[in-house]
Amino acid sequence: MNEKTVRKILPEEMALPEQVRATAYHQRRAPDAAEADEQAQDRRGREWGCFAPGGELMACAVNHAFTAFLEGKPVPMGGVGGVATLPEYRRGGAVRAIFGPLLQEAREQGETLSALYPFSHAFYRKFGYELADTRSVYAFPSEALRAFAHDGWARPLTAQEGAEEALALYNRFASRYNGALRRDLRQMRRQLPPARWQGDCAAYALGNERKWLAYISYQARPAEGWGRVLVSRDIAWDGPEGLRAVLGFLHTLEPEYRRMELTLPEDVPLAALAEEPSTFDRTAHHSFMLRLTHVGRALACLPPPLRPYTVAVEDAFLPQNSGVYRVCAEGVTRVREKPDLETSVHALTQLVVGYCDMHMAAMRLDVRVCGNEAALSAAFPRRPLFIQDYF
């Protein structure tokens, strides 16, 4: 063996990548047996490794199997996580070597999107990923929600009590946001505390005599000086009534919390809904990245256009995506035509998921509009994104 080798981690080798991560991440706490077994089951058959000529595992990554929403449709999405390289092998191209076959297999197995949380956006852009999430974190004094009230019921929510109802509500909520995961029951339970109050975490379901309206999972954090801060962890609601129920419920917690930090999608202007907007501090968080694993399937998820258009995309890392696509009401086909739009896979990812519209995309250096501007503008409006799952 004269050069590094990339392959799947075998079942009997599952401890090797955990050793690499423990070294790379400076982990000091090993997961308990149940947690370790569950993690191993999730990774089995989806763990990749890059091996040195001598056979030592240099780097590793997991491509989790997820389903995400795109224009309200569930599509297969890979979630790349657990990327780690031993310090002595860094800057040697081990991670890059893994991403090639990982994405090739993902495309062949039907994935439309691939997602990750980067340590560096610039690093993962080399593999075709691009920023695709801006969530709003509102920090405000607890009394700022006094205008809201919830007159229905509030019930403790745990991984064993109410998880099925919470799952149904979450998936209705998440279907409005591109990139959000469509959860199964196990994923939902992972978002909830195992007991009514576990450590500093709690969750409550909210509703009225007709239906569930919302739920919120949150944790307590010490405030500077005195008191505590409520920090939201996971949230979902049905319509405006559900959002008002959450805000009204949070108002009832004012005596226990000095301040609150609420993470919301960009299409919820919380400060504008309150009596005194000046008491709200809003911070935009940029973390999540996406890439189109299969351009044709992704374009086919968009609403059928009223007018056809053509897009030329360049994908240096996954060249099967490169080419000219014609999109019309009948579907998506590859063609040999002059394109209306020339773009990198990075910019096209942002356009397809709605992170930006054509006006914003045209500001990029890797986008050139060649014509048919009205059709392109109609095809790529801004759409809300909101991702709450970490991996």
C-alpha positions in Angstrom: 0.0 0.0 0.0 1.9 3.1 -1.3 -0.8 5.7 -0.9 -3.7 6.6 1.3 -6.9 4.6 0.8 -10.5 5.8 1.2 -13.2 3.2 2.0 -16.1 2.5 4.2 -15.4 1.6 7.9 -16.1 -2.0 8.5 -18.5 -3.1 11.3 -15.6 -4.5 13.3 -13.7 -1.2 12.9 -16.4 1.2 14.4 -14.2 2.0 17.4 -11.4 3.5 15.2 -13.2 6.7 14.0 -14.3 7.4 17.6 -10.7 7.2 18.6 -9.8 9.7 15.9 -12.6 12.1 17.0 -11.6 11.8 20.6 -8.1 12.9 19.7 -9.1 15.6 17.2 -11.9 17.1 19.4 -10.0 16.6 22.7 -13.0 14.7 24.1 -12.7 13.7 27.7 -16.1 12.1 28.3 -16.9 8.8 26.6 -20.6 8.2 25.8 -22.3 5.6 28.0 -22.9 2.1 26.6 -26.5 2.8 25.4 -25.6 6.1 23.8 -22.5 4.6 22.1 -24.5 1.6 20.7 -27.2 4.0 19.3 -24.5 6.1 17.7 -22.8 3.1 16.2 -26.1 1.9 14.7 -26.7 5.3 13.1 -23.2 5.3 11.5 -23.1 1.7 10.4 -22.5 1.5 6.7 -22.3 5.3 6.5 -18.9 5.9 8.1 -16.0 6.7 5.8 -12.3 6.6 6.5 -9.1 7.6 4.9 -6.2 5.3 5.8 -2.5 6.0 5.7 -0.2 3.8 3.7 0.7 1.9 6.9 -3.0 1.2 7.6 -3.6 3.8 10.3 -6.9 5.7 10.1 -6.0 9.3 9.3 -9.5 10.9 9.0 -13.1 10.0 9.1 -16.6 11.4 8.3 -20.2 10.1 8.6 -22.9 10.7 6.0 -26.1 10.4 8.0 -29.3 9.4 6.1 -31.9 12.2 6.5 -35.1 13.4 4.8 -35.5 17.1 4.4 -38.2 19.4 3.0 -37.7 21.2 -0.3 -40.7 23.2 -1.4 -42.8 21.2 1.0 -41.7 17.9 -0.6 -39.6 15.3 1.4 -36.3 14.6 -0.4 -33.3 12.5 0.6 -30.6 14.5 2.2 -27.2 13.4 3.5 -26.0 15.1 6.7 -22.2 15.0 6.9 -20.9 15.1 10.5 -18.1 13.7 12.7 -15.5 15.0 10.3 -12.1 14.7 12.0 -8.4 14.3 11.2 -5.6 13.2 13.5 -3.3 16.3 14.1 -0.3 14.6 12.4 -2.2 14.1 9.2 -3.8 17.5 8.8 -3.3 19.5 5.6 -2.6 16.3 3.8 -5.9 16.1 1.8 -7.4 13.2 3.8 -10.8 14.9 4.2 -10.9 16.0 0.6 -10.2 12.4 -0.4 -13.2 11.2 1.7 -15.6 13.7 0.2 -15.1 12.6 -3.4 -16.5 9.0 -3.0 -18.9 10.0 -0.2 -20.7 12.5 -2.5 -20.5 10.2 -5.5 -22.2 7.4 -3.6 -24.8 9.9 -2.1 -25.8 11.0 -5.6 -26.0 7.4 -6.9 -28.2 6.4 -4.0 -30.7 9.1 -4.7 -29.7 12.0 -2.4 -30.8 15.4 -3.6 -29.1 17.6 -1.0 -26.1 17.3 1.3 -25.8 19.3 4.5 -23.2 20.0 7.2 -22.3 22.4 10.0 -18.8 23.8 9.1 -15.9 24.7 11.3 -14.9 26.9 8.3 -17.2 28.0 5.5 -14.2 28.6 3.2 -13.0 25.0 3.7 -16.2 23.3 2.8 -16.8 25.6 -0.2 -14.0 23.6 -1.8 -16.4 20.7 -1.9 -19.4 22.6 -3.3 -21.1 23.6 -0.1 -22.6 27.1 0.5 -24.2 29.0 3.3 -27.9 28.3 3.3 -29.2 29.4 6.7 -29.7 32.6 8.6 -31.6 32.3 11.8 -32.5 35.1 14.1 -31.7 35.0 17.7 -33.7 37.6 19.7 -32.5 38.5 23.2 -34.9 40.5 25.3 -36.0 41.2 28.9 -38.8 38.8 30.0 -41.3 41.6 30.5 -41.1 42.5 26.8 -43.7 39.7 26.1 -46.4 41.2 28.4 -48.7 42.0 25.5 -49.1 38.2 24.8 -51.3 35.8 26.6 -52.1 32.1 26.2 -55.5 31.0 27.6 -55.3 27.4 26.7 -53.5 24.5 28.3 -49.7 23.9 28.9 -48.5 20.4 29.6 -45.0 19.0 30.3 -43.5 17.3 27.2 -40.9 14.6 27.4 -39.3 12.0 25.1 -42.0 9.5 26.4 -45.0 11.7 27.0 -46.5 13.6 24.0 -43.6 12.9 21.6 -45.9 11.5 18.9 -48.2 14.6 18.9 -45.1 16.8 19.0 -43.7 15.0 15.9 -46.9 15.5 13.9 -46.9 19.2 14.8 -43.2 19.6 14.1 -43.4 18.1 10.6 -46.3 20.3 9.6 -44.3 23.3 10.8 -41.0 22.1 9.2 -42.6 21.5 5.8 -42.8 25.3 5.4 -39.0 25.7 5.6 -36.6 24.5 3.0 -33.8 22.4 4.4 -35.6 21.5 7.6 -35.5 17.8 8.5 -38.6 15.7 8.3 -38.2 13.9 11.6 -39.1 10.4 12.6 -40.2 9.5 16.2 -36.6 8.7 17.3 -35.3 12.1 16.0 -38.2 13.8 17.8 -37.4 12.1 21.1 -33.8 13.2 20.8 -35.0 16.8 20.9 -37.0 16.4 24.1 -35.8 15.9 27.7 -36.1 12.3 29.0 -37.9 13.5 32.1 -40.1 16.5 33.0 -37.1 18.5 34.1 -33.7 17.0 33.1 -30.8 19.1 34.3 -31.4 22.6 32.9 -33.8 21.5 30.2 -37.6 21.4 29.9 -40.3 21.3 27.2 -44.0 22.1 27.1 -46.8 21.5 24.7 -49.4 24.2 24.3 -53.0 23.9 23.0 -56.6 24.6 23.4 -59.8 22.6 23.5 -59.6 22.0 19.8 -55.9 21.0 19.1 -52.3 21.3 19.8 -51.0 24.7 19.0 -47.3 24.6 19.6 -44.4 23.3 21.7 -41.2 24.7 23.0 -38.1 23.1 24.4 -35.7 25.3 26.4 -32.9 25.4 28.9 -31.9 27.7 31.7 -28.6 29.5 31.8 -27.2 31.7 34.5 -27.5 35.4 33.8 -24.7 37.9 34.3 -25.0 39.4 37.8 -28.1 37.5 39.0 -31.1 35.5 37.8 -31.4 33.1 34.8 -31.8 33.3 31.0 -34.2 31.1 29.1 -32.7 29.8 25.9 -34.9 28.1 23.3 -33.7 24.8 21.9 -36.5 23.5 19.7 -39.8 25.1 18.7 -42.8 24.5 16.4 -46.2 26.0 16.0 -49.4 25.9 13.9 -50.1 29.2 12.4 -50.2 32.7 14.0 -52.3 31.3 16.9 -49.6 28.8 17.8 -46.9 31.5 17.7 -48.9 33.7 20.0 -49.4 30.7 22.3 -45.7 30.3 22.6 -45.1 34.0 23.4 -47.9 34.0 25.9 -46.6 30.9 27.6 -43.1 32.5 27.8 -44.6 35.5 29.4 -45.9 33.3 32.3 -42.3 32.3 33.0 -41.2 35.9 33.6 -40.8 35.5 37.4 -38.2 32.7 36.9 -36.2 34.3 34.1 -34.6 37.7 33.9 -34.0 37.5 30.1 -34.9 35.3 27.2 -33.1 34.2 24.0 -35.5 32.9 21.3 -34.2 31.4 18.0 -36.7 32.0 15.2 -36.8 31.8 11.4 -36.3 35.0 9.4 -40.0 35.2 8.5 -41.0 35.9 12.1 -40.2 39.6 12.9 -40.5 39.2 16.7 -39.5 42.8 17.6 -42.1 44.2 15.3 -44.8 42.2 17.1 -44.0 43.5 20.5 -45.0 46.7 22.2 -41.5 48.0 22.6 -39.2 46.9 19.7 -36.2 48.8 21.1 -35.9 46.2 24.0 -35.1 43.4 21.5 -31.5 42.7 20.3 -31.5 40.6 17.1 -28.4 38.6 16.0 -28.2 36.8 12.7 -26.5 33.4 13.0 -24.9 31.8 10.0 -23.9 28.2 10.4 -25.7 25.6 8.2 -24.3 24.8 4.7 -26.0 22.9 1.8 -25.0 21.7 -1.6 -27.0 20.2 -4.4 -26.0 16.6 -4.8 -28.2 16.1 -7.8 -29.0 19.3 -9.7 -31.7 17.8 -11.9 -33.7 16.4 -9.1 -33.4 19.6 -7.1 -34.7 21.8 -9.9 -37.6 19.3 -10.4 -38.7 20.0 -6.9 -39.4 23.7 -7.6 -42.9 24.8 -8.7 -43.3 24.4 -12.5 -42.4 27.7 -14.1 -44.8 29.7 -16.2 -42.0 30.4 -18.7 -39.1 28.0 -19.5 -35.6 28.9 -18.6 -32.1 27.4 -19.0 -29.3 27.2 -16.4 -25.7 26.3 -16.9 -24.1 25.0 -13.8 -20.4 24.3 -13.0 -19.6 21.8 -10.3 -15.9 21.1 -10.2 -16.1 18.6 -7.3 -19.1 16.6 -8.5 -18.8 17.0 -12.3 -21.9 14.9 -13.0 -23.9 18.0 -12.1 -22.2 20.2 -14.6 -24.1 21.1 -17.8 -27.1 23.0 -19.1 -30.6 22.3 -17.8 -33.8 23.4 -19.3 -36.6 23.8 -16.8 -40.2 24.0 -18.0 -43.7 23.0 -16.9 -43.2 19.5 -18.3 -40.0 18.9 -16.3 -36.2 19.2 -16.3 -34.0 18.0 -19.1 -30.3 18.4 -20.1 -29.8 20.3 -23.3 -27.2 21.9 -25.5 -28.5 25.4 -25.6 -27.3 28.9 -24.7 -28.2 29.3 -21.1 -30.2 32.1 -19.5 -28.1 31.8 -16.4 -24.5 30.7 -15.8 -23.7 29.8 -12.2 -21.6 27.7 -9.9 -23.2 24.9 -7.9 -22.7 27.2 -4.8 -24.9 30.0 -6.1 -27.4 27.6 -7.6 -27.8 25.9 -4.2 -28.7 29.2 -2.6 -31.2 30.0 -5.4 -32.9 26.6 -5.3 -33.4 26.6 -1.5 -34.4 30.2 -1.5 -31.6 31.6 0.6 -31.3 34.3 -2.1 -33.3 35.5 -5.1 -32.0 36.5 -8.5 -31.4 40.1 -7.4 -29.1 38.9 -4.6 -27.5 36.2 -6.6 -26.5 38.6 -9.4 -24.2 40.3 -6.9 -22.0 37.2 -6.7 -18.9 36.9 -8.8 -19.8 33.3 -9.9 -23.2 34.3 -11.4 -23.9 35.7 -14.9 -27.4 36.5 -16.1 -27.5 36.1 -19.9 -31.2 36.8 -20.6 -34.8 35.8 -19.8 -34.6 37.7 -16.5 -38.3 37.8 -15.8 -38.5 34.0 -15.9 -35.5 33.6 -13.7 -36.8 36.1 -11.2 -40.1 34.2 -11.0 -38.4 30.9 -10.7 -36.1 31.8 -7.8 -37.8 33.9 -5.2 -36.5 34.1 -1.6 -38.0 31.3 0.6 -37.7 30.9 4.4 -35.2 28.4 5.8 -35.1 27.1 9.4 -33.0 24.2 10.6 -33.1 23.1 14.2 -31.3 19.7 14.1 -27.6 19.3 14.8 -25.5 16.3 13.7 
